[in-house]
Amino acid sequence: MARSKEFDEECALAAAMDVFWRKGYENTSLEALMREMGIARQSLYDTFGDKRALYLKAMAFYRERTNSSLRQSLSSAPTVKEGFTKVLLRLVAESREQHARGCLLLSANMERAVDDEEIARFLEENQAEVESIFVDALRRGQQGGELGGETDTGALAKFFVASIQGMRAMARLKSDRRALRQVARIALAVSSSHRGACTNAESTAVRLVCSQGARRSFQSGFPRPTPLRFCVQIPESFSHTSRLF
């Protein structure tokens, strides 16, 4: 008769995830994993495989938890705008320790070898899943009239992914909530610009001017790019919540 496990597999996997999250793959030893997971070497190999297999399982566990939380945050908000505000401000509000630790999957992308196709494929699948979560939310916004029907929800979803990844990188280097709020405000402003027509009473005009390089190109005979104009409306919930920090 097979002997039952004397440990909680999910708790052990969560502990391994935390070790990899803090130390990275290369700096994590089997001894540290066994100590934090509270299991012996043979139990680790029998249940999870070798260190790399455990690493992949830990990343999958992290992905499931974070993406489930992300999906819930967006689906439970009264409006799509409030959902994205909640997601961005939650990142801003994290502690210095959380900012320093960052995102396990972003760290994995920075740490992996350029020819590690297995981890690259895993991370690409995760990014596609996150984009899909955002697209679903943005399409609900279109159906509810928050976004114009002409909005490219796929491109806007990629924009939010890039914004969050950039904020994560900024926060890990330096935990500066003021700077993170500034980025969050711009990200929300860009999304609000897709609502359609805005009035001066309800919005602030943001003009993206040509760079010096663009002006020099024009002077050299290239067509001058048309400055872009966004209609921006900062959500009231964002303005209220930002005073908490």
Steps between C-alpha positions, in 0.01 A plus 500: 500500500641839403599722789305826518688830481581655836492856368258733324609508136347841429657659808836353404466635145404844634812495718717408201341778297589747773864387508539529121323837513743638758823346375454420132565162344879502493539620860255247642657185640330167557585536868312829520204348320485196726529718809224740397274227364553284806563182303790264438692472174335173395151639564587805290616288207212252529235772507637787292796366303838674484568866574407619151175302498415650839581847366257456211231372735559795733467745212178331386367524856590870508337560160177332606476706818590838351290465185202380701532807724535725195192354335299539820609863548386596151176300496383616844545874438187704418669632184798393294668833573470439874633148453820617331531779757484238776766284331744790450450659842542166673845479344578857609388428858727199552766519770868565429567131560235401245634749248854367551386141446309593186334243278626142496433456128664827398804400705498160331503669160799714596686202650439237233758410238419644158474149354275361776200435279299316766488793741459749214197305378354490851541877537353566155196292593462695822518833318238379254277400790536841668426677172192282460379599848545866408332460161197338665472793742544760226236336283260519793586868507410529133168325556424732791590813307818579695715449192430588141413217265804586286742439788764236427459301823792272417740792461366669814541174695864481388545861609378417851726194517801713401400773747473257791826328410671838483356604836621173649852563368496858635373390841760227534781744431356770727180496701367844406123514531479851363676399177287187472182703544610728217539203266166358614327832431634512146401137435146568619489823302594321180228241557248778564593659168329208327159597631425709193415869497593695814402848605729764648290495814567135573853448370853630482670518163836326479716588203789284393738745334763410242847433634797706393604208284162498326523875437847456353361228272234741381762765435691243297204449271301222671127552557426647840308258724160620620500556879267259678224630723340287766181576690586412857270447793659385825250277683360650821583180686864537395519861619344403832713193559826672406464725804552195721869474407 
